Amino acid sequence: MKHNPSNHTPFAKFITRAVPKQRRPSAVIEIEAGEKATTDVRFLSVALHYPYMFATPFNELVINRPWAPAFTQTCIDIDRALGNSTHGFCWRMIDAENGEPNWYWSLAKEYDQQLSYIYDGKNIHVEVVNPWHDPAGELRSTIQAIIDKGKRRAMNWQAGAANDAHATLPGGAQ
């Protein structure tokens, strides 16, 4: 297939280099974002291994390159927590704001929390009700805790703290 620049956003470019075959990186799209380049996470190996996580994004899935190992480990941990069922887990948007990672996700609709409005004659009270599939909200809480840990890990690695006791490399290496 012939390369057509009009197929890509004006900020994206394919990276090609004269690199020996054994050292060639997998296909990557780099998007210039100020001084630091970012990578579309769908080109990371984790997206190929867990395609269900990237099937229905709502918006861009772009991550700062130094955060990629932490994001990869987060995906691995989420897959372990989900077990045999994906529960409709999907990354909805991944970006950065004020130098910090924002990783948005969702579960299948049957795992959505609902708002319950109760009128007592004077006031309206609003309650968050967990779905019957997860009445204690354990699945949602577990996933959010994994993501929060991954975001902290990403910030530690970005700060050069890869050997920090709280930051482990994918696969459990320190």
Backbone as ProteinMPNN parsed JSONL, in Angstrom:
{"seq_chain_A": "MKHNPSNHTPFAKFITRAVPKQRRPSAVIEIEAGEKATTDVRFLSVALHYPYMFATPFNELVINRPWAPAFTQTCIDIDRALGNSTHGFCWRMIDAENGEPNWYWSLAKEYDQQLSYIYDGKNIHVEVVNPWHDPAGELRSTIQAIIDKGKRRAMNWQAGAANDAHATLPGGAQ", "coords_chain_A": {"N_chain_A": [[0.841, -1.175, 0.0], [0.619, 2.146, -0.875], [2.129, 4.941, 0.685], [0.194, 7.565, 1.847], [0.131, 10.823, 2.658], [-2.184, 12.278, 3.27], [-3.814, 10.596, 4.663], [-3.316, 10.819, 7.338], [-3.276, 12.682, 10.419], [-2.308, 16.174, 10.533], [-0.312, 16.408, 12.4], [0.795, 13.978, 12.798], [3.234, 11.487, 12.012], [4.842, 8.864, 10.292], [7.473, 6.971, 11.61], [10.469, 6.195, 10.231], [13.499, 4.518, 9.928], [16.936, 3.747, 9.24], [17.544, 1.03, 10.598], [19.022, -1.844, 11.955], [17.452, -5.012, 11.295], [16.947, -6.677, 13.58], [16.785, -4.803, 15.588], [14.716, -3.124, 15.033], [12.018, -1.007, 15.86], [8.55, -1.65, 16.684], [5.74, -0.623, 14.635], [5.084, 2.758, 15.059], [3.291, 5.674, 15.823], [4.175, 8.945, 16.095], [3.266, 11.827, 17.822], [3.699, 15.153, 17.815], [4.024, 17.071, 20.68], [4.642, 19.758, 21.973], [7.631, 19.897, 23.774], [7.881, 17.214, 24.405], [7.35, 14.062, 22.957], [4.469, 12.098, 22.23], [2.733, 8.945, 22.305], [0.387, 7.025, 20.501], [-1.531, 4.816, 22.245], [-2.582, 2.536, 21.112], [-0.703, 1.455, 19.519], [1.086, 0.244, 21.124], [2.491, -2.77, 22.449], [0.855, -3.888, 24.382], [-1.733, -3.222, 23.641], [-2.148, -4.854, 21.5], [-2.117, -7.287, 22.744], [-4.269, -7.186, 24.541], [-6.808, -6.533, 23.075], [-9.523, -5.952, 23.562], [-9.579, -3.929, 25.442], [-9.175, -1.613, 24.061], [-11.088, -1.245, 22.193], [-13.395, 0.447, 21.878], [-12.892, 3.428, 22.009], [-13.645, 6.695, 23.311], [-12.472, 9.064, 22.816], [-9.243, 10.48, 22.095], [-6.396, 8.309, 22.508], [-3.783, 8.815, 23.822], [-0.525, 8.849, 25.061], [2.122, 9.997, 27.182], [5.38, 9.148, 26.27], [7.279, 8.326, 28.339], [5.533, 7.231, 30.194], [4.592, 4.862, 29.221], [5.575, 2.207, 30.068], [4.461, 2.046, 32.676], [1.746, 2.285, 32.104], [1.385, -0.009, 30.566], [1.843, -2.018, 32.513], [-0.318, -1.44, 34.151], [-2.484, -2.146, 32.5], [-2.034, -4.922, 32.353], [-2.417, -5.622, 35.054], [-5.116, -4.889, 35.356], [-6.352, -6.685, 33.591], [-5.82, -9.084, 34.923], [-7.317, -8.648, 37.259], [-9.895, -8.58, 36.219], [-10.349, -11.173, 35.455], [-11.849, -14.075, 33.984], [-13.839, -12.833, 32.513], [-14.321, -9.899, 30.591], [-15.936, -7.892, 31.436], [-16.787, -5.798, 29.942], [-14.828, -3.87, 29.995], [-13.131, -0.942, 28.936], [-10.798, 1.367, 27.659], [-11.506, 4.74, 27.585], [-10.582, 7.348, 27.187], [-7.33, 8.641, 26.966], [-5.001, 10.779, 28.117], [-3.028, 13.699, 28.892], [-2.916, 16.176, 31.425], [-1.829, 19.189, 32.641], [0.677, 18.032, 33.035], [0.151, 15.594, 34.227], [-1.061, 12.194, 34.194], [-4.167, 11.358, 32.679], [-6.431, 8.925, 32.75], [-9.125, 7.554, 31.471], [-11.908, 5.363, 31.759], [-14.326, 2.716, 31.177], [-16.978, 0.441, 32.048], [-19.1, -2.296, 30.992], [-22.531, -1.47, 30.245], [-24.268, -2.716, 32.073], [-22.853, -2.596, 34.385], [-22.86, -0.023, 35.153], [-23.199, 2.65, 37.466], [-26.095, 3.989, 39.053], [-28.11, 6.93, 39.468], [-30.189, 7.703, 42.116], [-33.076, 9.392, 42.832], [-34.667, 10.751, 45.555], [-37.535, 11.969, 46.936], [-38.587, 13.53, 49.783], [-40.777, 14.985, 50.48], [-39.963, 17.462, 51.289], [-37.276, 17.867, 50.547], [-34.998, 16.932, 47.92], [-33.183, 14.041, 47.674], [-30.166, 12.622, 46.589], [-28.81, 9.606, 45.601], [-26.098, 7.378, 44.938], [-26.361, 4.397, 43.286], [-25.211, 1.157, 43.216], [-24.812, -1.331, 40.614], [-26.701, -4.429, 40.256], [-25.004, -6.467, 39.485], [-22.641, -5.908, 40.721], [-22.95, -5.204, 43.585], [-21.615, -4.115, 45.827], [-19.827, -2.48, 44.694], [-17.281, -3.371, 44.274], [-15.753, -4.295, 42.035], [-15.522, -1.997, 40.405], [-14.191, -0.306, 42.24], [-11.819, -1.765, 42.638], [-10.66, -1.702, 40.055], [-10.333, 1.079, 39.76], [-8.496, 1.56, 41.817], [-6.266, 0.156, 40.846], [-5.719, 1.649, 38.549], [-5.186, 4.169, 39.685], [-2.842, 3.532, 41.096], [-1.221, 2.868, 38.907], [-1.049, 5.37, 37.632], [0.341, 6.832, 39.569], [2.714, 5.358, 39.523], [3.531, 5.935, 36.91], [4.082, 8.67, 37.129], [6.179, 8.555, 38.98], [8.107, 7.139, 37.489], [8.469, 8.928, 35.423], [9.68, 10.981, 36.784], [12.112, 9.919, 37.114], [12.34, 7.882, 38.93], [12.551, 5.075, 38.683], [13.73, 3.01, 40.094], [12.614, 3.195, 42.52], [11.127, 1.963, 45.515], [8.393, 1.701, 45.345], [7.796, 1.545, 42.695], [7.534, -0.789, 40.257], [8.807, -2.727, 37.57], [7.188, -3.877, 34.513], [6.15, -7.227, 34.782], [7.065, -7.64, 37.283], [9.71, -7.145, 37.946], [12.281, -5.305, 39.662]], "CA_chain_A": [[0.0, 0.0, 0.0], [1.418, 3.349, -1.007], [1.952, 5.901, 1.767], [-0.522, 8.763, 1.452], [0.143, 11.71, 3.821], [-3.513, 12.795, 3.593], [-4.486, 9.642, 5.552], [-2.878, 11.047, 8.708], [-3.464, 14.04, 10.908], [-1.132, 16.963, 10.179], [0.702, 16.32, 13.439], [1.307, 12.614, 12.897], [4.151, 11.061, 10.965], [5.415, 7.546, 10.536], [8.896, 7.022, 11.866], [11.233, 5.166, 9.533], [14.933, 4.712, 10.094], [17.789, 2.646, 8.814], [17.891, 0.319, 11.821], [19.115, -3.283, 11.674], [16.173, -5.688, 11.475], [16.748, -7.179, 14.935], [16.578, -3.688, 16.514], [13.644, -2.267, 14.547], [10.848, -0.908, 16.734], [7.28, -1.907, 16.015], [5.182, 0.591, 14.045], [4.721, 3.757, 16.058], [2.971, 7.008, 15.341], [4.549, 9.969, 17.062], [2.524, 13.069, 17.692], [4.474, 16.192, 18.472], [3.272, 17.783, 21.709], [5.61, 20.59, 22.662], [8.973, 19.33, 23.849], [7.841, 15.769, 24.581], [6.505, 13.338, 22.013], [3.547, 11.141, 22.818], [2.471, 7.777, 21.477], [-0.958, 6.47, 20.533], [-1.355, 3.553, 22.97], [-3.013, 1.392, 20.312], [0.475, 0.911, 18.859], [1.895, -0.454, 22.125], [2.245, -4.217, 22.4], [-0.239, -4.238, 25.297], [-2.99, -3.088, 22.905], [-2.264, -6.043, 20.665], [-2.355, -8.423, 23.63], [-5.589, -7.009, 25.158], [-7.527, -5.635, 22.159], [-10.818, -5.537, 24.1], [-9.414, -2.697, 26.219], [-9.004, -0.467, 23.168], [-12.047, -1.448, 21.109], [-14.364, 1.528, 21.686], [-12.519, 4.666, 22.688], [-14.518, 7.856, 23.145], [-11.628, 10.16, 22.359], [-7.873, 10.062, 21.808], [-5.701, 7.408, 23.426], [-2.419, 9.284, 23.641], [0.189, 8.806, 26.332], [3.517, 10.419, 27.157], [6.197, 7.936, 26.121], [7.843, 7.782, 29.589], [4.499, 6.555, 30.979], [4.175, 3.625, 28.555], [5.748, 0.992, 30.886], [3.492, 2.047, 33.777], [0.445, 2.021, 31.5], [1.391, -1.424, 30.196], [1.655, -2.8, 33.734], [-1.686, -1.19, 34.596], [-3.35, -2.996, 31.668], [-1.823, -6.305, 32.791], [-3.064, -5.76, 36.362], [-6.566, -4.839, 35.157], [-6.765, -7.951, 32.988], [-5.803, -10.085, 36.003], [-8.443, -8.377, 38.166], [-11.156, -8.888, 35.532], [-10.514, -12.623, 35.387], [-12.273, -14.679, 32.721], [-14.752, -11.945, 31.797], [-13.782, -8.536, 30.47], [-16.93, -7.0, 32.041], [-16.95, -4.637, 29.068], [-13.83, -2.838, 30.276], [-12.556, -0.273, 27.779], [-10.219, 2.69, 27.844], [-12.332, 5.701, 26.867], [-9.72, 8.454, 26.769], [-6.053, 8.679, 27.665], [-4.276, 11.991, 27.766], [-2.325, 14.328, 30.015], [-3.317, 17.54, 31.727], [-0.91, 19.769, 33.627], [1.787, 17.116, 33.261], [-0.28, 14.391, 34.937], [-1.852, 11.305, 33.336], [-5.615, 11.199, 32.831], [-6.771, 7.662, 32.124], [-10.554, 7.365, 31.652], [-12.302, 4.012, 31.394], [-15.718, 2.379, 31.469], [-17.379, -0.966, 32.049], [-20.347, -2.516, 30.26], [-23.654, -0.718, 30.813], [-24.863, -3.384, 33.244], [-22.035, -2.28, 35.56], [-22.954, 1.417, 35.43], [-23.885, 3.087, 38.663], [-27.291, 4.774, 38.762], [-28.484, 7.944, 40.447], [-31.54, 7.533, 42.624], [-33.593, 10.646, 43.395], [-35.704, 10.471, 46.545], [-38.178, 13.191, 47.421], [-39.202, 13.236, 51.074], [-41.814, 15.976, 50.756], [-39.298, 18.749, 51.465], [-35.995, 17.904, 49.848], [-34.644, 15.845, 47.012], [-31.926, 13.399, 48.046], [-29.577, 11.88, 45.48], [-27.937, 8.513, 46.032], [-25.48, 6.569, 43.897], [-26.729, 3.003, 43.509], [-24.391, 0.217, 42.452], [-25.613, -2.302, 39.87], [-26.861, -5.711, 40.931], [-23.851, -7.314, 39.153], [-21.534, -5.533, 41.605], [-23.676, -4.38, 44.559], [-20.727, -3.402, 46.752], [-18.931, -1.624, 43.915], [-15.923, -3.891, 44.429], [-15.051, -4.338, 40.755], [-15.206, -0.605, 40.054], [-13.173, 0.182, 43.188], [-10.565, -2.47, 42.362], [-10.086, -1.161, 38.825], [-9.882, 2.446, 40.0], [-7.276, 1.487, 42.632], [-5.179, -0.257, 39.943], [-5.413, 2.795, 37.688], [-4.531, 5.19, 40.52], [-1.479, 3.046, 41.327], [-0.513, 3.006, 37.637], [-0.758, 6.785, 37.394], [1.446, 7.192, 40.488], [3.905, 4.703, 38.977], [3.925, 6.715, 35.73], [4.695, 9.925, 37.585], [7.469, 8.198, 39.58], [9.046, 6.807, 36.424], [8.781, 10.156, 34.698], [10.587, 11.74, 37.635], [13.385, 9.204, 37.187], [12.344, 7.045, 40.122], [12.252, 3.699, 38.271], [14.236, 2.08, 41.103], [11.904, 3.452, 43.756], [10.535, 0.746, 46.061], [6.973, 1.631, 44.984], [7.648, 1.4, 41.249], [8.099, -2.035, 39.736], [8.731, -2.854, 36.133], [6.284, -4.941, 34.089], [6.666, -8.565, 35.056], [7.429, -7.705, 38.689], [11.131, -6.826, 38.209], [12.493, -4.006, 40.314]], "C_chain_A": [[0.882, 1.231, 0.0], [1.098, 4.32, 0.117], [1.289, 7.16, 1.22], [-0.594, 9.686, 2.656], [-1.239, 12.233, 4.193], [-4.297, 11.843, 4.49], [-4.195, 9.91, 7.025], [-3.162, 12.478, 9.115], [-2.214, 14.836, 10.601], [-0.002, 16.838, 11.195], [1.355, 14.942, 13.513], [2.25, 12.315, 11.737], [4.644, 9.665, 11.307], [6.917, 7.693, 10.679], [9.556, 5.876, 11.106], [12.699, 5.521, 9.67], [15.675, 3.519, 9.52], [18.312, 1.966, 10.074], [17.989, -1.164, 11.463], [17.821, -3.995, 12.06], [15.941, -6.154, 12.916], [16.49, -6.056, 15.944], [15.436, -2.771, 16.086], [12.503, -2.213, 15.547], [9.598, -1.286, 15.959], [6.731, -0.572, 15.506], [4.694, 1.528, 15.141], [4.325, 5.024, 15.334], [3.382, 7.961, 16.438], [3.74, 11.209, 16.781], [3.288, 14.11, 18.472], [3.584, 16.947, 19.446], [4.261, 18.621, 22.509], [6.971, 19.932, 22.632], [8.962, 17.804, 23.914], [6.908, 15.147, 23.559], [5.628, 12.364, 22.775], [3.3, 10.024, 21.818], [1.012, 7.385, 21.611], [-0.831, 5.073, 21.135], [-1.787, 2.343, 22.161], [-1.86, 0.779, 19.531], [1.435, 0.269, 19.852], [1.552, -1.942, 22.064], [1.097, -4.627, 23.308], [-1.59, -4.133, 24.589], [-3.217, -4.283, 21.986], [-2.6, -7.27, 21.504], [-3.756, -8.385, 24.253], [-6.448, -6.101, 24.278], [-8.882, -5.167, 22.689], [-10.73, -4.22, 24.863], [-9.414, -1.446, 25.345], [-10.037, -0.456, 22.045], [-12.961, -0.259, 20.849], [-13.974, 2.791, 22.423], [-13.513, 5.778, 22.392], [-13.75, 9.008, 22.522], [-10.216, 9.61, 22.134], [-7.32, 9.154, 22.905], [-4.211, 7.692, 23.278], [-1.743, 9.382, 25.003], [1.6, 9.353, 26.151], [4.38, 9.169, 27.134], [6.813, 7.444, 27.42], [6.82, 7.03, 30.445], [4.118, 5.201, 30.401], [4.417, 2.367, 29.402], [4.748, 0.919, 32.04], [2.089, 1.746, 33.259], [0.322, 0.547, 31.118], [1.142, -2.3, 31.418], [0.244, -2.622, 34.275], [-2.669, -2.054, 33.805], [-3.247, -4.461, 32.086], [-2.547, -6.55, 34.111], [-4.589, -5.742, 36.24], [-7.06, -6.153, 34.568], [-6.797, -9.062, 34.034], [-7.007, -9.905, 36.922], [-9.783, -8.74, 37.527], [-11.407, -10.384, 35.444], [-10.951, -13.085, 34.012], [-13.202, -13.804, 31.902], [-14.152, -10.548, 31.737], [-14.699, -7.515, 31.118], [-17.121, -5.727, 31.223], [-15.933, -3.539, 29.306], [-13.278, -2.261, 28.979], [-11.962, 1.067, 28.207], [-11.036, 3.66, 26.999], [-11.517, 6.893, 26.361], [-8.46, 8.407, 27.618], [-5.339, 9.918, 27.178], [-3.558, 12.515, 29.003], [-2.855, 15.741, 30.181], [-2.429, 18.043, 32.856], [0.212, 18.801, 33.998], [1.431, 15.846, 34.006], [-1.143, 13.532, 34.029], [-3.336, 11.341, 33.696], [-5.998, 9.962, 32.043], [-8.237, 7.362, 32.448], [-10.975, 6.008, 31.088], [-13.789, 3.825, 31.662], [-15.868, 0.864, 31.49], [-18.646, -1.085, 31.208], [-21.492, -1.812, 30.989], [-24.266, -1.383, 32.044], [-24.049, -3.172, 34.516], [-22.06, -0.791, 35.896], [-23.661, 1.652, 36.751], [-25.059, 3.962, 38.239], [-27.479, 5.832, 39.846], [-29.933, 7.718, 40.829], [-31.963, 8.843, 43.286], [-34.755, 10.309, 44.318], [-36.236, 11.798, 47.072], [-38.931, 12.848, 48.7], [-40.31, 14.221, 51.443], [-41.242, 17.373, 50.917], [-38.081, 18.894, 50.568], [-35.857, 16.725, 48.887], [-33.272, 15.332, 47.437], [-31.452, 12.561, 46.857], [-28.632, 10.83, 46.053], [-27.349, 7.827, 44.806], [-25.762, 5.111, 44.24], [-25.864, 2.13, 42.604], [-25.284, -0.788, 41.733], [-25.695, -3.626, 40.608], [-25.715, -6.667, 40.627], [-22.69, -7.093, 40.121], [-22.098, -4.645, 42.719], [-22.789, -3.609, 45.536], [-19.77, -2.473, 46.011], [-17.49, -2.088, 43.953], [-15.133, -3.884, 43.123], [-14.605, -2.939, 40.348], [-14.097, -0.052, 40.961], [-11.816, -0.462, 42.935], [-9.888, -1.901, 41.13], [-9.561, 0.248, 39.056], [-8.612, 2.459, 40.843], [-6.073, 1.087, 41.773], [-4.754, 0.923, 39.069], [-4.714, 3.896, 38.477], [-3.082, 4.805, 40.802], [-0.64, 3.2, 40.058], [-0.147, 4.445, 37.332], [0.357, 7.283, 38.322], [2.762, 6.609, 39.985], [4.429, 5.498, 37.769], [4.624, 8.004, 36.139], [6.056, 9.655, 38.229], [8.504, 7.908, 38.509], [9.432, 8.045, 35.649], [9.79, 10.987, 35.479], [11.934, 11.039, 37.792], [13.481, 8.287, 38.379], [12.028, 5.59, 39.788], [12.727, 2.682, 39.308], [13.59, 2.299, 42.463], [11.228, 2.164, 44.238], [9.068, 0.584, 45.661], [6.76, 1.424, 43.489], [8.328, 0.104, 40.804], [7.915, -2.059, 38.232], [7.727, -3.926, 35.76], [6.935, -6.3, 34.274], [7.148, -8.722, 36.481], [8.879, -7.4, 38.988], [11.24, -5.468, 38.873], [13.716, -3.335, 39.794]], "O_chain_A": [[1.804, 1.333, 0.809], [-0.067, 4.507, 0.468], [1.763, 7.749, 0.249], [-1.314, 9.378, 3.607], [-1.447, 12.603, 5.349], [-5.336, 12.226, 5.028], [-4.795, 9.265, 7.885], [-3.274, 13.37, 8.274], [-1.148, 14.247, 10.422], [1.149, 17.136, 10.877], [2.353, 14.761, 14.21], [2.081, 12.825, 10.63], [4.838, 9.332, 12.476], [7.549, 8.454, 9.948], [9.224, 4.711, 11.326], [13.088, 6.682, 9.542], [15.117, 2.437, 9.342], [19.396, 2.291, 10.557], [17.134, -1.686, 10.746], [17.171, -3.624, 13.037], [14.824, -6.03, 13.42], [16.022, -6.327, 17.05], [15.212, -1.739, 16.718], [12.059, -3.252, 16.036], [9.584, -1.248, 14.729], [7.209, 0.489, 15.907], [3.968, 1.114, 16.045], [4.951, 5.405, 14.345], [2.978, 7.799, 17.589], [3.554, 11.593, 15.627], [3.501, 13.955, 19.674], [2.507, 17.412, 19.073], [4.669, 18.229, 23.602], [7.417, 19.462, 21.586], [9.938, 17.166, 23.519], [5.807, 15.646, 23.323], [6.006, 11.868, 23.837], [3.619, 10.148, 20.635], [0.459, 7.408, 22.71], [-0.107, 4.233, 20.601], [-1.397, 1.222, 22.488], [-2.01, -0.292, 18.943], [2.498, -0.206, 19.454], [0.447, -2.317, 21.67], [0.425, -5.621, 23.032], [-2.506, -4.89, 24.912], [-4.357, -4.671, 21.732], [-3.283, -8.182, 21.037], [-4.364, -9.433, 24.468], [-6.786, -4.995, 24.699], [-9.349, -4.094, 22.308], [-11.707, -3.474, 24.923], [-9.632, -0.341, 25.842], [-9.876, 0.262, 21.058], [-13.274, 0.019, 19.692], [-14.654, 3.189, 23.368], [-14.146, 5.79, 21.336], [-14.312, 9.824, 21.791], [-10.034, 8.401, 21.998], [-7.726, 9.227, 24.064], [-3.473, 6.906, 22.683], [-2.301, 9.919, 25.96], [2.202, 9.191, 25.09], [4.139, 8.232, 27.896], [6.878, 6.23, 27.616], [7.205, 6.269, 31.332], [3.38, 4.454, 31.043], [3.531, 1.514, 29.456], [4.241, -0.16, 32.348], [1.328, 1.028, 33.908], [-0.725, -0.067, 31.323], [0.325, -3.219, 31.369], [-0.331, -3.571, 34.808], [-3.589, -2.631, 34.384], [-4.258, -5.159, 32.164], [-3.216, -7.571, 34.271], [-5.277, -6.49, 36.935], [-8.084, -6.678, 35.004], [-7.706, -9.892, 34.028], [-7.643, -10.881, 37.32], [-10.706, -9.162, 38.223], [-12.557, -10.817, 35.367], [-10.493, -12.563, 32.995], [-13.338, -14.019, 30.698], [-13.554, -10.072, 32.702], [-14.287, -6.375, 31.334], [-17.562, -4.703, 31.746], [-16.133, -2.402, 28.877], [-12.99, -2.999, 28.036], [-12.546, 1.798, 29.007], [-11.237, 3.418, 25.809], [-11.733, 7.383, 25.252], [-8.511, 8.167, 28.824], [-5.101, 10.089, 25.983], [-3.496, 11.841, 30.031], [-3.196, 16.414, 29.208], [-2.299, 17.397, 33.895], [0.644, 18.76, 35.15], [2.324, 15.088, 34.384], [-1.874, 14.055, 33.189], [-3.704, 11.353, 34.871], [-5.904, 9.945, 30.815], [-8.556, 6.961, 33.567], [-10.457, 5.564, 30.063], [-14.43, 4.666, 32.292], [-15.007, 0.121, 31.017], [-19.198, -0.077, 30.765], [-21.427, -1.587, 32.198], [-24.729, -0.697, 32.955], [-24.5, -3.525, 35.606], [-21.368, -0.345, 36.811], [-24.602, 0.941, 37.105], [-25.017, 4.6, 37.187], [-27.06, 5.652, 40.99], [-30.798, 7.56, 39.967], [-31.288, 9.338, 44.189], [-35.714, 9.657, 43.907], [-35.487, 12.632, 47.583], [-39.805, 11.981, 48.701], [-40.73, 14.278, 52.599], [-41.945, 18.361, 50.708], [-37.889, 19.92, 49.916], [-36.504, 15.688, 49.029], [-32.318, 16.102, 47.545], [-32.245, 11.879, 46.207], [-27.771, 11.13, 46.88], [-28.005, 7.707, 43.772], [-25.447, 4.645, 45.335], [-25.794, 2.339, 41.393], [-26.392, -1.068, 42.189], [-24.871, -3.918, 41.475], [-25.46, -7.585, 41.407], [-21.859, -7.98, 40.318], [-21.764, -3.462, 42.792], [-23.187, -2.549, 46.02], [-18.989, -1.758, 46.638], [-16.575, -1.305, 43.698], [-13.962, -3.505, 43.113], [-13.446, -2.728, 39.99], [-13.17, 0.599, 40.48], [-10.783, 0.205, 43.007], [-8.684, -1.644, 41.143], [-8.467, 0.584, 38.602], [-7.733, 3.289, 40.609], [-4.98, 1.622, 41.956], [-3.562, 1.161, 38.876], [-3.753, 4.492, 37.991], [-2.192, 5.654, 40.752], [0.518, 3.614, 40.124], [0.944, 4.716, 36.83], [1.214, 8.063, 37.905], [3.797, 7.275, 40.013], [5.635, 5.703, 37.633], [5.641, 8.378, 35.556], [6.988, 10.437, 38.047], [9.643, 8.367, 38.597], [10.589, 8.203, 35.259], [10.66, 11.627, 34.888], [12.8, 11.516, 38.525], [14.582, 7.941, 38.806], [11.308, 4.933, 40.54], [12.168, 1.588, 39.386], [13.972, 1.663, 43.445], [10.8, 1.356, 43.414], [8.551, -0.533, 45.638], [5.637, 1.152, 43.064], [9.537, -0.066, 40.958], [6.972, -1.475, 37.698], [7.427, -4.799, 36.575], [8.11, -6.496, 33.965], [7.594, -9.802, 36.869], [9.271, -7.391, 40.155], [10.399, -4.592, 38.671], [14.048, -2.233, 40.23]]}, "name": "protein", "num_of_chains": 1, "seq": "MKHNPSNHTPFAKFITRAVPKQRRPSAVIEIEAGEKATTDVRFLSVALHYPYMFATPFNELVINRPWAPAFTQTCIDIDRALGNSTHGFCWRMIDAENGEPNWYWSLAKEYDQQLSYIYDGKNIHVEVVNPWHDPAGELRSTIQAIIDKGKRRAMNWQAGAANDAHATLPGGAQ"}
